[in-house]
Amino acid sequence: MKNATQDANKSFDQQLIDIIKQQNDFIFNTRKRLFALEHKLNTVLFSGLIAIIYIMTIALVVSHG
């Protein structure tokens, strides 16, 4: 009977380890996607800022031209 209980505990422990590994994979994949999204957002915002500065410069040149 003792061996059956130990086997059940090992099986339960292994199931917990598997669940924790899946959660870790999910967490790291989510962080990876968020980092990539943040990088894209920063690139878009920076590009938009450059475009606005360029348009404002052209507008100033044309208005005072």
Predicted model as a PDB file, atoms N, CA, C, CB and O in Angstrom, pLDDT in the B-factor column:
MODEL        1                                                                  
ATOM      1  N   MET A   1       0.818  -1.196   0.000  1.00 53.00           N  
ATOM      2  CA  MET A   1       0.000   0.000   0.000  1.00 53.00           C  
ATOM      3  C   MET A   1       0.862   1.261   0.000  1.00 53.00           C  
ATOM      4  CB  MET A   1      -0.931  -0.002   1.202  1.00 53.00           C  
ATOM      5  O   MET A   1       0.515   2.269  -0.615  1.00 53.00           O  
ATOM      6  N   LYS A   2       1.986   1.183   0.698  1.00 62.00           N  
ATOM      7  CA  LYS A   2       2.855   2.352   0.776  1.00 62.00           C  
ATOM      8  C   LYS A   2       3.418   2.713  -0.604  1.00 62.00           C  
ATOM      9  CB  LYS A   2       4.000   2.096   1.766  1.00 62.00           C  
ATOM     10  O   LYS A   2       3.520   3.892  -0.941  1.00 62.00           O  
ATOM     11  N   ASN A   3       3.783   1.702  -1.399  1.00 68.00           N  
ATOM     12  CA  ASN A   3       4.314   1.946  -2.739  1.00 68.00           C  
ATOM     13  C   ASN A   3       3.268   2.597  -3.643  1.00 68.00           C  
ATOM     14  CB  ASN A   3       4.802   0.637  -3.361  1.00 68.00           C  
ATOM     15  O   ASN A   3       3.600   3.468  -4.446  1.00 68.00           O  
ATOM     16  N   ALA A   4       2.028   2.186  -3.519  1.00 63.00           N  
ATOM     17  CA  ALA A   4       0.961   2.770  -4.333  1.00 63.00           C  
ATOM     18  C   ALA A   4       0.781   4.238  -3.986  1.00 63.00           C  
ATOM     19  CB  ALA A   4      -0.362   2.006  -4.132  1.00 63.00           C  
ATOM     20  O   ALA A   4       0.559   5.058  -4.876  1.00 63.00           O  
ATOM     21  N   THR A   5       0.872   4.584  -2.709  1.00 69.00           N  
ATOM     22  CA  THR A   5       0.740   5.985  -2.279  1.00 69.00           C  
ATOM     23  C   THR A   5       1.915   6.807  -2.793  1.00 69.00           C  
ATOM     24  CB  THR A   5       0.655   6.081  -0.734  1.00 69.00           C  
ATOM     25  O   THR A   5       1.741   7.937  -3.250  1.00 69.00           O  
ATOM     26  N   GLN A   6       3.111   6.233  -2.714  1.00 70.00           N  
ATOM     27  CA  GLN A   6       4.288   6.945  -3.218  1.00 70.00           C  
ATOM     28  C   GLN A   6       4.195   7.161  -4.728  1.00 70.00           C  
ATOM     29  CB  GLN A   6       5.570   6.168  -2.875  1.00 70.00           C  
ATOM     30  O   GLN A   6       4.543   8.230  -5.228  1.00 70.00           O  
ATOM     31  N   ASP A   7       3.723   6.139  -5.454  1.00 67.00           N  
ATOM     32  CA  ASP A   7       3.544   6.274  -6.904  1.00 67.00           C  
ATOM     33  C   ASP A   7       2.518   7.349  -7.225  1.00 67.00           C  
ATOM     34  CB  ASP A   7       3.114   4.936  -7.523  1.00 67.00           C  
ATOM     35  O   ASP A   7       2.702   8.127  -8.161  1.00 67.00           O  
ATOM     36  N   ALA A   8       1.437   7.395  -6.454  1.00 68.00           N  
ATOM     37  CA  ALA A   8       0.404   8.407  -6.679  1.00 68.00           C  
ATOM     38  C   ALA A   8       0.962   9.794  -6.405  1.00 68.00           C  
ATOM     39  CB  ALA A   8      -0.828   8.140  -5.790  1.00 68.00           C  
ATOM     40  O   ALA A   8       0.669  10.736  -7.141  1.00 68.00           O  
ATOM     41  N   ASN A   9       1.765   9.930  -5.350  1.00 71.00           N  
ATOM     42  CA  ASN A   9       2.375  11.224  -5.031  1.00 71.00           C  
ATOM     43  C   ASN A   9       3.340  11.662  -6.120  1.00 71.00           C  
ATOM     44  CB  ASN A   9       3.102  11.157  -3.689  1.00 71.00           C  
ATOM     45  O   ASN A   9       3.376  12.836  -6.487  1.00 71.00           O  
ATOM     46  N   LYS A  10       4.132  10.712  -6.644  1.00 75.00           N  
ATOM     47  CA  LYS A  10       5.061  11.047  -7.725  1.00 75.00           C  
ATOM     48  C   LYS A  10       4.291  11.485  -8.966  1.00 75.00           C  
ATOM     49  CB  LYS A  10       5.970   9.843  -8.056  1.00 75.00           C  
ATOM     50  O   LYS A  10       4.662  12.447  -9.639  1.00 75.00           O  
ATOM     51  N   SER A  11       3.231  10.772  -9.249  1.00 86.00           N  
ATOM     52  CA  SER A  11       2.419  11.133 -10.406  1.00 86.00           C  
ATOM     53  C   SER A  11       1.820  12.528 -10.226  1.00 86.00           C  
ATOM     54  CB  SER A  11       1.303  10.095 -10.627  1.00 86.00           C  
ATOM     55  O   SER A  11       1.824  13.333 -11.157  1.00 86.00           O  
ATOM     56  N   PHE A  12       1.316  12.806  -9.051  1.00 85.00           N  
ATOM     57  CA  PHE A  12       0.742  14.117  -8.769  1.00 85.00           C  
ATOM     58  C   PHE A  12       1.809  15.198  -8.856  1.00 85.00           C  
ATOM     59  CB  PHE A  12       0.084  14.131  -7.384  1.00 85.00           C  
ATOM     60  O   PHE A  12       1.579  16.267  -9.422  1.00 85.00           O  
ATOM     61  N   ASP A  13       2.982  14.913  -8.290  1.00 87.00           N  
ATOM     62  CA  ASP A  13       4.088  15.869  -8.357  1.00 87.00           C  
ATOM     63  C   ASP A  13       4.482  16.142  -9.807  1.00 87.00           C  
ATOM     64  CB  ASP A  13       5.302  15.346  -7.568  1.00 87.00           C  
ATOM     65  O   ASP A  13       4.733  17.287 -10.184  1.00 87.00           O  
ATOM     66  N   GLN A  14       4.533  15.091 -10.612  1.00 90.00           N  
ATOM     67  CA  GLN A  14       4.889  15.260 -12.021  1.00 90.00           C  
ATOM     68  C   GLN A  14       3.847  16.084 -12.757  1.00 90.00           C  
ATOM     69  CB  GLN A  14       5.049  13.902 -12.698  1.00 90.00           C  
ATOM     70  O   GLN A  14       4.190  16.896 -13.616  1.00 90.00           O  
ATOM     71  N   GLN A  15       2.579  15.884 -12.428  1.00 90.00           N  
ATOM     72  CA  GLN A  15       1.518  16.684 -13.043  1.00 90.00           C  
ATOM     73  C   GLN A  15       1.676  18.151 -12.675  1.00 90.00           C  
ATOM     74  CB  GLN A  15       0.133  16.174 -12.611  1.00 90.00           C  
ATOM     75  O   GLN A  15       1.508  19.029 -13.522  1.00 90.00           O  
ATOM     76  N   LEU A  16       1.998  18.422 -11.409  1.00 92.00           N  
ATOM     77  CA  LEU A  16       2.213  19.813 -10.991  1.00 92.00           C  
ATOM     78  C   LEU A  16       3.402  20.434 -11.719  1.00 92.00           C  
ATOM     79  CB  LEU A  16       2.435  19.886  -9.473  1.00 92.00           C  
ATOM     80  O   LEU A  16       3.347  21.587 -12.145  1.00 92.00           O  
ATOM     81  N   ILE A  17       4.464  19.668 -11.856  1.00 93.00           N  
ATOM     82  CA  ILE A  17       5.645  20.166 -12.569  1.00 93.00           C  
ATOM     83  C   ILE A  17       5.292  20.467 -14.017  1.00 93.00           C  
ATOM     84  CB  ILE A  17       6.801  19.142 -12.501  1.00 93.00           C  
ATOM     85  O   ILE A  17       5.717  21.491 -14.552  1.00 93.00           O  
ATOM     86  N   ASP A  18       4.530  19.604 -14.654  1.00 93.00           N  
ATOM     87  CA  ASP A  18       4.121  19.831 -16.043  1.00 93.00           C  
ATOM     88  C   ASP A  18       3.269  21.082 -16.174  1.00 93.00           C  
ATOM     89  CB  ASP A  18       3.354  18.625 -16.577  1.00 93.00           C  
ATOM     90  O   ASP A  18       3.433  21.851 -17.121  1.00 93.00           O  
ATOM     91  N   ILE A  19       2.359  21.289 -15.229  1.00 94.00           N  
ATOM     92  CA  ILE A  19       1.506  22.484 -15.262  1.00 94.00           C  
ATOM     93  C   ILE A  19       2.343  23.739 -15.081  1.00 94.00           C  
ATOM     94  CB  ILE A  19       0.419  22.410 -14.173  1.00 94.00           C  
ATOM     95  O   ILE A  19       2.123  24.732 -15.774  1.00 94.00           O  
ATOM     96  N   ILE A  20       3.294  23.710 -14.165  1.00 96.00           N  
ATOM     97  CA  ILE A  20       4.165  24.861 -13.924  1.00 96.00           C  
ATOM     98  C   ILE A  20       5.009  25.158 -15.161  1.00 96.00           C  
ATOM     99  CB  ILE A  20       5.075  24.608 -12.702  1.00 96.00           C  
ATOM    100  O   ILE A  20       5.206  26.321 -15.515  1.00 96.00           O  
ATOM    101  N   LYS A  21       5.506  24.112 -15.819  1.00 97.00           N  
ATOM    102  CA  LYS A  21       6.283  24.323 -17.054  1.00 97.00           C  
ATOM    103  C   LYS A  21       5.422  24.977 -18.134  1.00 97.00           C  
ATOM    104  CB  LYS A  21       6.852  22.982 -17.572  1.00 97.00           C  
ATOM    105  O   LYS A  21       5.887  25.867 -18.845  1.00 97.00           O  
ATOM    106  N   GLN A  22       4.176  24.539 -18.256  1.00 97.00           N  
ATOM    107  CA  GLN A  22       3.276  25.136 -19.244  1.00 97.00           C  
ATOM    108  C   GLN A  22       3.016  26.598 -18.911  1.00 97.00           C  
ATOM    109  CB  GLN A  22       1.949  24.360 -19.309  1.00 97.00           C  
ATOM    110  O   GLN A  22       2.986  27.446 -19.803  1.00 97.00           O  
ATOM    111  N   GLN A  23       2.827  26.896 -17.624  1.00 97.00           N  
ATOM    112  CA  GLN A  23       2.596  28.286 -17.228  1.00 97.00           C  
ATOM    113  C   GLN A  23       3.818  29.144 -17.518  1.00 97.00           C  
ATOM    114  CB  GLN A  23       2.239  28.369 -15.742  1.00 97.00           C  
ATOM    115  O   GLN A  23       3.687  30.276 -17.986  1.00 97.00           O  
ATOM    116  N   ASN A  24       5.006  28.612 -17.243  1.00 97.00           N  
ATOM    117  CA  ASN A  24       6.233  29.359 -17.538  1.00 97.00           C  
ATOM    118  C   ASN A  24       6.365  29.622 -19.039  1.00 97.00           C  
ATOM    119  CB  ASN A  24       7.467  28.591 -17.025  1.00 97.00           C  
ATOM    120  O   ASN A  24       6.721  30.726 -19.452  1.00 97.00           O  
ATOM    121  N   ASP A  25       6.081  28.615 -19.842  1.00 97.00           N  
ATOM    122  CA  ASP A  25       6.133  28.801 -21.298  1.00 97.00           C  
ATOM    123  C   ASP A  25       5.156  29.889 -21.729  1.00 97.00           C  
ATOM    124  CB  ASP A  25       5.814  27.477 -22.031  1.00 97.00           C  
ATOM    125  O   ASP A  25       5.494  30.745 -22.546  1.00 97.00           O  
ATOM    126  N   PHE A  26       3.957  29.854 -21.183  1.00 97.00           N  
ATOM    127  CA  PHE A  26       2.951  30.860 -21.517  1.00 97.00           C  
ATOM    128  C   PHE A  26       3.413  32.253 -21.106  1.00 97.00           C  
ATOM    129  CB  PHE A  26       1.618  30.527 -20.843  1.00 97.00           C  
ATOM    130  O   PHE A  26       3.265  33.206 -21.870  1.00 97.00           O  
ATOM    131  N   ILE A  27       3.967  32.374 -19.910  1.00 97.00           N  
ATOM    132  CA  ILE A  27       4.429  33.679 -19.416  1.00 97.00           C  
ATOM    133  C   ILE A  27       5.548  34.220 -20.294  1.00 97.00           C  
ATOM    134  CB  ILE A  27       4.910  33.569 -17.956  1.00 97.00           C  
ATOM    135  O   ILE A  27       5.513  35.384 -20.691  1.00 97.00           O  
ATOM    136  N   PHE A  28       6.543  33.386 -20.603  1.00 97.00           N  
ATOM    137  CA  PHE A  28       7.670  33.868 -21.403  1.00 97.00           C  
ATOM    138  C   PHE A  28       7.255  34.185 -22.835  1.00 97.00           C  
ATOM    139  CB  PHE A  28       8.789  32.837 -21.407  1.00 97.00           C  
ATOM    140  O   PHE A  28       7.760  35.142 -23.422  1.00 97.00           O  
ATOM    141  N   ASN A  29       6.346  33.400 -23.406  1.00 97.00           N  
ATOM    142  CA  ASN A  29       5.857  33.709 -24.749  1.00 97.00           C  
ATOM    143  C   ASN A  29       5.068  35.008 -24.750  1.00 97.00           C  
ATOM    144  CB  ASN A  29       4.989  32.565 -25.284  1.00 97.00           C  
ATOM    145  O   ASN A  29       5.163  35.786 -25.699  1.00 97.00           O  
ATOM    146  N   THR A  30       4.297  35.254 -23.707  1.00 97.00           N  
ATOM    147  CA  THR A  30       3.546  36.507 -23.611  1.00 97.00           C  
ATOM    148  C   THR A  30       4.500  37.691 -23.492  1.00 97.00           C  
ATOM    149  CB  THR A  30       2.582  36.473 -22.406  1.00 97.00           C  
ATOM    150  O   THR A  30       4.309  38.715 -24.148  1.00 97.00           O  
ATOM    151  N   ARG A  31       5.519  37.552 -22.661  1.00 96.00           N  
ATOM    152  CA  ARG A  31       6.517  38.634 -22.528  1.00 96.00           C  
ATOM    153  C   ARG A  31       7.212  38.901 -23.855  1.00 96.00           C  
ATOM    154  CB  ARG A  31       7.565  38.279 -21.452  1.00 96.00           C  
ATOM    155  O   ARG A  31       7.465  40.051 -24.215  1.00 96.00           O  
ATOM    156  N   LYS A  32       7.516  37.841 -24.571  1.00 97.00           N  
ATOM    157  CA  LYS A  32       8.182  37.988 -25.868  1.00 97.00           C  
ATOM    158  C   LYS A  32       7.297  38.761 -26.845  1.00 97.00           C  
ATOM    159  CB  LYS A  32       8.539  36.605 -26.451  1.00 97.00           C  
ATOM    160  O   LYS A  32       7.767  39.658 -27.544  1.00 97.00           O  
ATOM    161  N   ARG A  33       6.000  38.401 -26.885  1.00 97.00           N  
ATOM    162  CA  ARG A  33       5.072  39.103 -27.783  1.00 97.00           C  
ATOM    163  C   ARG A  33       4.895  40.561 -27.363  1.00 97.00           C  
ATOM    164  CB  ARG A  33       3.706  38.394 -27.804  1.00 97.00           C  
ATOM    165  O   ARG A  33       4.845  41.446 -28.218  1.00 97.00           O  
ATOM    166  N   LEU A  34       4.801  40.820 -26.063  1.00 96.00           N  
ATOM    167  CA  LEU A  34       4.642  42.190 -25.584  1.00 96.00           C  
ATOM    168  C   LEU A  34       5.872  43.034 -25.899  1.00 96.00           C  
ATOM    169  CB  LEU A  34       4.374  42.198 -24.081  1.00 96.00           C  
ATOM    170  O   LEU A  34       5.741  44.202 -26.266  1.00 96.00           O  
ATOM    171  N   PHE A  35       7.060  42.460 -25.761  1.00 96.00           N  
ATOM    172  CA  PHE A  35       8.282  43.180 -26.090  1.00 96.00           C  
ATOM    173  C   PHE A  35       8.311  43.538 -27.571  1.00 96.00           C  
ATOM    174  CB  PHE A  35       9.514  42.345 -25.718  1.00 96.00           C  
ATOM    175  O   PHE A  35       8.670  44.657 -27.936  1.00 96.00           O  
ATOM    176  N   ALA A  36       7.934  42.591 -28.421  1.00 96.00           N  
ATOM    177  CA  ALA A  36       7.912  42.858 -29.865  1.00 96.00           C  
ATOM    178  C   ALA A  36       6.876  43.934 -30.197  1.00 96.00           C  
ATOM    179  CB  ALA A  36       7.605  41.561 -30.654  1.00 96.00           C  
ATOM    180  O   ALA A  36       7.128  44.809 -31.026  1.00 96.00           O  
ATOM    181  N   LEU A  37       5.721  43.867 -29.552  1.00 96.00           N  
ATOM    182  CA  LEU A  37       4.677  44.862 -29.791  1.00 96.00           C  
ATOM    183  C   LEU A  37       5.126  46.237 -29.332  1.00 96.00           C  
ATOM    184  CB  LEU A  37       3.383  44.466 -29.079  1.00 96.00           C  
ATOM    185  O   LEU A  37       4.877  47.232 -30.012  1.00 96.00           O  
ATOM    186  N   GLU A  38       5.787  46.301 -28.178  1.00 96.00           N  
ATOM    187  CA  GLU A  38       6.287  47.578 -27.673  1.00 96.00           C  
ATOM    188  C   GLU A  38       7.319  48.164 -28.628  1.00 96.00           C  
ATOM    189  CB  GLU A  38       6.895  47.406 -26.273  1.00 96.00           C  
ATOM    190  O   GLU A  38       7.327  49.372 -28.868  1.00 96.00           O  
ATOM    191  N   HIS A  39       8.182  47.325 -29.169  1.00 95.00           N  
ATOM    192  CA  HIS A  39       9.192  47.790 -30.122  1.00 95.00           C  
ATOM    193  C   HIS A  39       8.526  48.348 -31.382  1.00 95.00           C  
ATOM    194  CB  HIS A  39      10.158  46.641 -30.491  1.00 95.00           C  
ATOM    195  O   HIS A  39       8.933  49.391 -31.894  1.00 95.00           O  
ATOM    196  N   LYS A  40       7.506  47.652 -31.876  1.00 96.00           N  
ATOM    197  CA  LYS A  40       6.789  48.140 -33.059  1.00 96.00           C  
ATOM    198  C   LYS A  40       6.098  49.461 -32.764  1.00 96.00           C  
ATOM    199  CB  LYS A  40       5.759  47.102 -33.535  1.00 96.00           C  
ATOM    200  O   LYS A  40       6.125  50.372 -33.591  1.00 96.00           O  
ATOM    201  N   LEU A  41       5.483  49.575 -31.597  1.00 95.00           N  
ATOM    202  CA  LEU A  41       4.792  50.801 -31.223  1.00 95.00           C  
ATOM    203  C   LEU A  41       5.766  51.971 -31.137  1.00 95.00           C  
ATOM    204  CB  LEU A  41       4.066  50.619 -29.890  1.00 95.00           C  
ATOM    205  O   LEU A  41       5.475  53.064 -31.623  1.00 95.00           O  
ATOM    206  N   ASN A  42       6.922  51.739 -30.518  1.00 94.00           N  
ATOM    207  CA  ASN A  42       7.930  52.799 -30.428  1.00 94.00           C  
ATOM    208  C   ASN A  42       8.409  53.223 -31.817  1.00 94.00           C  
ATOM    209  CB  ASN A  42       9.123  52.330 -29.580  1.00 94.00           C  
ATOM    210  O   ASN A  42       8.622  54.409 -32.065  1.00 94.00           O  
ATOM    211  N   THR A  43       8.576  52.267 -32.712  1.00 95.00           N  
ATOM    212  CA  THR A  43       9.009  52.578 -34.073  1.00 95.00           C  
ATOM    213  C   THR A  43       7.961  53.406 -34.797  1.00 95.00           C  
ATOM    214  CB  THR A  43       9.297  51.292 -34.853  1.00 95.00           C  
ATOM    215  O   THR A  43       8.296  54.372 -35.483  1.00 95.00           O  
ATOM    216  N   VAL A  44       6.695  53.035 -34.650  1.00 95.00           N  
ATOM    217  CA  VAL A  44       5.611  53.776 -35.307  1.00 95.00           C  
ATOM    218  C   VAL A  44       5.507  55.186 -34.736  1.00 95.00           C  
ATOM    219  CB  VAL A  44       4.264  53.033 -35.142  1.00 95.00           C  
ATOM    220  O   VAL A  44       5.359  56.148 -35.490  1.00 95.00           O  
ATOM    221  N   LEU A  45       5.582  55.318 -33.421  1.00 95.00           N  
ATOM    222  CA  LEU A  45       5.494  56.643 -32.803  1.00 95.00           C  
ATOM    223  C   LEU A  45       6.652  57.531 -33.223  1.00 95.00           C  
ATOM    224  CB  LEU A  45       5.461  56.520 -31.285  1.00 95.00           C  
ATOM    225  O   LEU A  45       6.458  58.712 -33.511  1.00 95.00           O  
ATOM    226  N   PHE A  46       7.851  56.973 -33.260  1.00 95.00           N  
ATOM    227  CA  PHE A  46       9.015  57.747 -33.680  1.00 95.00           C  
ATOM    228  C   PHE A  46       8.885  58.169 -35.141  1.00 95.00           C  
ATOM    229  CB  PHE A  46      10.303  56.937 -33.473  1.00 95.00           C  
ATOM    230  O   PHE A  46       9.199  59.307 -35.489  1.00 95.00           O  
ATOM    231  N   SER A  47       8.427  57.263 -35.991  1.00 95.00           N  
ATOM    232  CA  SER A  47       8.238  57.594 -37.401  1.00 95.00           C  
ATOM    233  C   SER A  47       7.178  58.683 -37.565  1.00 95.00           C  
ATOM    234  CB  SER A  47       7.840  56.342 -38.198  1.00 95.00           C  
ATOM    235  O   SER A  47       7.331  59.592 -38.382  1.00 95.00           O  
ATOM    236  N   GLY A  48       6.104  58.583 -36.780  1.00 95.00           N  
ATOM    237  CA  GLY A  48       5.055  59.605 -36.832  1.00 95.00           C  
ATOM    238  C   GLY A  48       5.575  60.954 -36.382  1.00 95.00           C  
ATOM    239  O   GLY A  48       5.235  61.981 -36.969  1.00 95.00           O  
ATOM    240  N   LEU A  49       6.393  60.961 -35.349  1.00 95.00           N  
ATOM    241  CA  LEU A  49       6.978  62.219 -34.866  1.00 95.00           C  
ATOM    242  C   LEU A  49       7.870  62.847 -35.928  1.00 95.00           C  
ATOM    243  CB  LEU A  49       7.784  61.982 -33.576  1.00 95.00           C  
ATOM    244  O   LEU A  49       7.818  64.058 -36.142  1.00 95.00           O  
ATOM    245  N   ILE A  50       8.677  62.047 -36.586  1.00 96.00           N  
ATOM    246  CA  ILE A  50       9.540  62.555 -37.667  1.00 96.00           C  
ATOM    247  C   ILE A  50       8.691  63.118 -38.801  1.00 96.00           C  
ATOM    248  CB  ILE A  50      10.470  61.434 -38.202  1.00 96.00           C  
ATOM    249  O   ILE A  50       9.019  64.163 -39.365  1.00 96.00           O  
ATOM    250  N   ALA A  51       7.604  62.433 -39.136  1.00 96.00           N  
ATOM    251  CA  ALA A  51       6.726  62.907 -40.215  1.00 96.00           C  
ATOM    252  C   ALA A  51       6.086  64.240 -39.837  1.00 96.00           C  
ATOM    253  CB  ALA A  51       5.631  61.860 -40.527  1.00 96.00           C  
ATOM    254  O   ALA A  51       5.997  65.137 -40.675  1.00 96.00           O  
ATOM    255  N   ILE A  52       5.643  64.384 -38.600  1.00 96.00           N  
ATOM    256  CA  ILE A  52       5.023  65.641 -38.157  1.00 96.00           C  
ATOM    257  C   ILE A  52       6.034  66.784 -38.194  1.00 96.00           C  
ATOM    258  CB  ILE A  52       4.446  65.490 -36.730  1.00 96.00           C  
ATOM    259  O   ILE A  52       5.708  67.883 -38.643  1.00 96.00           O  
ATOM    260  N   ILE A  53       7.238  66.539 -37.735  1.00 96.00           N  
ATOM    261  CA  ILE A  53       8.283  67.575 -37.767  1.00 96.00           C  
ATOM    262  C   ILE A  53       8.583  67.977 -39.206  1.00 96.00           C  
ATOM    263  CB  ILE A  53       9.576  67.075 -37.069  1.00 96.00           C  
ATOM    264  O   ILE A  53       8.750  69.162 -39.495  1.00 96.00           O  
ATOM    265  N   TYR A  54       8.654  67.013 -40.105  1.00 95.00           N  
ATOM    266  CA  TYR A  54       8.915  67.300 -41.515  1.00 95.00           C  
ATOM    267  C   TYR A  54       7.790  68.147 -42.107  1.00 95.00           C  
ATOM    268  CB  TYR A  54       9.075  65.990 -42.312  1.00 95.00           C  
ATOM    269  O   TYR A  54       8.053  69.131 -42.799  1.00 95.00           O  
ATOM    270  N   ILE A  55       6.547  67.774 -41.843  1.00 96.00           N  
ATOM    271  CA  ILE A  55       5.400  68.518 -42.374  1.00 96.00           C  
ATOM    272  C   ILE A  55       5.375  69.939 -41.813  1.00 96.00           C  
ATOM    273  CB  ILE A  55       4.079  67.789 -42.041  1.00 96.00           C  
ATOM    274  O   ILE A  55       5.091  70.889 -42.542  1.00 96.00           O  
ATOM    275  N   MET A  56       5.669  70.086 -40.531  1.00 96.00           N  
ATOM    276  CA  MET A  56       5.695  71.421 -39.921  1.00 96.00           C  
ATOM    277  C   MET A  56       6.811  72.286 -40.527  1.00 96.00           C  
ATOM    278  CB  MET A  56       5.886  71.306 -38.393  1.00 96.00           C  
ATOM    279  O   MET A  56       6.630  73.487 -40.727  1.00 96.00           O  
ATOM    280  N   THR A  57       7.945  71.675 -40.811  1.00 94.00           N  
ATOM    281  CA  THR A  57       9.052  72.407 -41.428  1.00 94.00           C  
ATOM    282  C   THR A  57       8.666  72.866 -42.825  1.00 94.00           C  
ATOM    283  CB  THR A  57      10.319  71.535 -41.483  1.00 94.00           C  
ATOM    284  O   THR A  57       8.921  74.014 -43.189  1.00 94.00           O  
ATOM    285  N   ILE A  58       8.062  71.995 -43.605  1.00 95.00           N  
ATOM    286  CA  ILE A  58       7.630  72.356 -44.953  1.00 95.00           C  
ATOM    287  C   ILE A  58       6.575  73.466 -44.882  1.00 95.00           C  
ATOM    288  CB  ILE A  58       7.068  71.115 -45.698  1.00 95.00           C  
ATOM    289  O   ILE A  58       6.604  74.398 -45.686  1.00 95.00           O  
ATOM    290  N   ALA A  59       5.646  73.371 -43.926  1.00 94.00           N  
ATOM    291  CA  ALA A  59       4.619  74.399 -43.783  1.00 94.00           C  
ATOM    292  C   ALA A  59       5.232  75.750 -43.438  1.00 94.00           C  
ATOM    293  CB  ALA A  59       3.610  73.995 -42.713  1.00 94.00           C  
ATOM    294  O   ALA A  59       4.789  76.777 -43.951  1.00 94.00           O  
ATOM    295  N   LEU A  60       6.236  75.761 -42.583  1.00 93.00           N  
ATOM    296  CA  LEU A  60       6.902  77.020 -42.233  1.00 93.00           C  
ATOM    297  C   LEU A  60       7.639  77.606 -43.436  1.00 93.00           C  
ATOM    298  CB  LEU A  60       7.884  76.801 -41.071  1.00 93.00           C  
ATOM    299  O   LEU A  60       7.609  78.815 -43.662  1.00 93.00           O  
ATOM    300  N   VAL A  61       8.288  76.756 -44.189  1.00 93.00           N  
ATOM    301  CA  VAL A  61       9.026  77.232 -45.364  1.00 93.00           C  
ATOM    302  C   VAL A  61       8.052  77.813 -46.387  1.00 93.00           C  
ATOM    303  CB  VAL A  61       9.857  76.081 -45.998  1.00 93.00           C  
ATOM    304  O   VAL A  61       8.311  78.868 -46.966  1.00 93.00           O  
ATOM    305  N   VAL A  62       6.940  77.127 -46.605  1.00 93.00           N  
ATOM    306  CA  VAL A  62       5.975  77.607 -47.594  1.00 93.00           C  
ATOM    307  C   VAL A  62       5.306  78.882 -47.111  1.00 93.00           C  
ATOM    308  CB  VAL A  62       4.920  76.533 -47.888  1.00 93.00           C  
ATOM    309  O   VAL A  62       5.099  79.796 -47.909  1.00 93.00           O  
ATOM    310  N   SER A  63       4.959  78.976 -45.830  1.00 91.00           N  
ATOM    311  CA  SER A  63       4.251  80.163 -45.341  1.00 91.00           C  
ATOM    312  C   SER A  63       5.154  81.385 -45.277  1.00 91.00           C  
ATOM    313  CB  SER A  63       3.664  79.893 -43.969  1.00 91.00           C  
ATOM    314  O   SER A  63       4.671  82.510 -45.412  1.00 91.00           O  
ATOM    315  N   HIS A  64       6.466  81.191 -45.071  1.00 87.00           N  
ATOM    316  CA  HIS A  64       7.376  82.344 -45.001  1.00 87.00           C  
ATOM    317  C   HIS A  64       8.217  82.481 -46.270  1.00 87.00           C  
ATOM    318  CB  HIS A  64       8.297  82.217 -43.782  1.00 87.00           C  
ATOM    319  O   HIS A  64       9.106  83.329 -46.349  1.00 87.00           O  
ATOM    320  N   GLY A  65       7.936  81.670 -47.225  1.00 71.00           N  
ATOM    321  CA  GLY A  65       8.740  81.560 -48.417  1.00 71.00           C  
ATOM    322  C   GLY A  65       8.848  82.678 -49.287  1.00 71.00           C  
ATOM    323  O   GLY A  65       9.531  82.601 -50.308  1.00 71.00           O  
TER     324      GLY A  65                                                      
ENDMDL                                                                          
END                                                                             
